Amino acid sequence: MKTLAQLTFIPLYTDHPKEQVQDLLEFVAQHDVEVDVNYLSTSIKGDTNVVFELVREIYDSMTLEGQKFRFHVELLSPTKE
């Protein structure tokens, strides 16, 4: 099964939000998911377990770095493709 997740990452209290978003996009690109970058969010599509693991890795990574952020995740129902 494939899951589609729409991710919106908003860095808070930073002078360089674009750099943090770019770092996140580079991190996501290293995983086995399809990536579609839009103006306000990024969509990822892949195996359901991979998508959920990636969401967790993003959250954990940002937390360990001590960043302040908002991270919105919207999940669509899985498909069989």
C-alpha contacts under 8 A as a table, 3 or more apart, distances in Angstrom:
res1	aa1	res2	aa2	distance
1	M	47	D	5.85
1	M	48	T	6.25
1	M	78	P	6.08
1	M	79	T	5.61
1	M	80	K	4.74
1	M	81	E	6.46
2	K	45	K	6.52
2	K	46	G	4.96
2	K	47	D	4.55
2	K	48	T	5.39
2	K	78	P	5.34
2	K	79	T	5.21
2	K	80	K	6.24
2	K	81	E	6.37
3	T	45	K	5.56
3	T	46	G	5.62
3	T	47	D	6.12
3	T	48	T	4.95
3	T	51	V	6.84
3	T	75	L	7.36
3	T	76	L	6.59
3	T	77	S	6.55
3	T	78	P	4.50
3	T	79	T	6.47
4	L	43	S	6.83
4	L	44	I	5.72
4	L	45	K	4.41
4	L	46	G	6.84
4	L	51	V	7.85
4	L	75	L	6.05
4	L	76	L	5.45
4	L	77	S	7.41
4	L	78	P	6.98
5	A	43	S	5.59
5	A	44	I	5.36
5	A	45	K	6.44
5	A	51	V	7.37
5	A	73	V	6.58
5	A	74	E	5.53
5	A	75	L	4.50
5	A	76	L	6.25
6	Q	41	S	6.56
6	Q	42	T	5.69
6	Q	43	S	4.30
6	Q	44	I	6.44
6	Q	72	H	7.97
6	Q	73	V	5.75
6	Q	74	E	5.04
6	Q	75	L	6.47
7	L	41	S	5.57
7	L	42	T	5.19
7	L	43	S	6.05
7	L	44	I	7.72
7	L	71	F	7.16
7	L	72	H	5.75
7	L	73	V	4.81
7	L	74	E	6.59
8	T	40	L	6.77
8	T	41	S	4.65
8	T	42	T	6.50
8	T	70	R	7.92
8	T	71	F	5.73
8	T	72	H	4.98
8	T	73	V	6.57
9	F	21	V	7.02
9	F	41	S	7.43
9	F	69	F	7.10
9	F	70	R	5.91
9	F	71	F	4.62
9	F	72	H	6.46
10	I	17	P	7.73
10	I	21	V	7.81
10	I	69	F	5.52
10	I	70	R	5.00
10	I	71	F	6.31
11	P	14	T	6.74
11	P	17	P	5.68
11	P	20	Q	7.04
11	P	21	V	7.61
11	P	67	Q	7.48
11	P	68	K	6.29
11	P	69	F	4.45
11	P	70	R	6.52
12	L	17	P	7.70
12	L	67	Q	7.73
12	L	68	K	5.24
12	L	69	F	4.98
12	L	70	R	7.33
13	Y	68	K	6.80
14	T	17	P	6.01
16	H	19	E	5.55
16	H	20	Q	6.71
17	P	20	Q	5.18
17	P	21	V	6.27
18	K	21	V	5.12
18	K	22	Q	6.09
19	E	22	Q	5.02
19	E	23	D	6.12
20	Q	23	D	5.08
20	Q	24	L	6.28
21	V	24	L	5.06
21	V	25	L	6.27
22	Q	25	L	5.04
22	Q	26	E	6.24
23	D	26	E	5.17
23	D	27	F	6.25
24	L	27	F	4.98
24	L	28	V	6.24
24	L	58	I	7.68
25	L	28	V	5.08
25	L	29	A	6.15
26	E	29	A	5.09
26	E	30	Q	6.71
27	F	30	Q	5.54
27	F	31	H	7.54
28	V	31	H	5.68
28	V	33	V	7.97
28	V	35	V	7.84
28	V	54	L	7.54
29	A	32	D	7.76
29	A	33	V	7.54
29	A	35	V	7.07
31	H	54	L	7.72
32	D	46	G	6.99
32	D	50	V	7.40
33	V	44	I	6.03
33	V	45	K	5.40
33	V	46	G	4.69
33	V	47	D	7.59
33	V	50	V	7.65
33	V	51	V	7.43
34	E	43	S	8.00
34	E	44	I	5.42
34	E	45	K	5.00
34	E	46	G	6.33
35	V	42	T	6.99
35	V	43	S	5.81
35	V	44	I	4.70
35	V	45	K	6.72
36	D	42	T	5.67
36	D	43	S	5.08
36	D	44	I	6.45
37	V	41	S	6.51
37	V	42	T	4.44
37	V	43	S	6.44
38	N	41	S	5.28
38	N	42	T	5.56
38	N	43	S	7.78
44	I	51	V	7.39
45	K	51	V	7.10
46	G	50	V	6.52
46	G	51	V	6.02
47	D	50	V	5.23
47	D	51	V	6.24
48	T	51	V	5.20
48	T	52	F	6.28
48	T	78	P	7.34
49	N	52	F	5.23
49	N	53	E	6.05
50	V	53	E	5.08
50	V	54	L	6.01
51	V	54	L	5.11
51	V	55	V	6.26
52	F	55	V	5.17
52	F	56	R	6.32
53	E	56	R	5.10
53	E	57	E	6.10
54	L	57	E	4.94
54	L	58	I	6.10
55	V	58	I	5.22
55	V	59	Y	6.27
56	R	59	Y	5.14
56	R	60	D	6.04
57	E	60	D	5.09
57	E	61	S	5.88
58	I	61	S	5.18
58	I	62	M	6.19
59	Y	62	M	5.39
59	Y	63	T	6.14
59	Y	71	F	7.78
60	D	63	T	5.06
60	D	64	L	6.06
61	S	64	L	5.21
61	S	65	E	6.28
62	M	65	E	5.22
62	M	66	G	6.55
62	M	67	Q	5.68
62	M	68	K	7.97
62	M	69	F	7.93
63	T	66	G	5.20
63	T	67	Q	6.05
63	T	68	K	7.83
64	L	67	Q	7.68
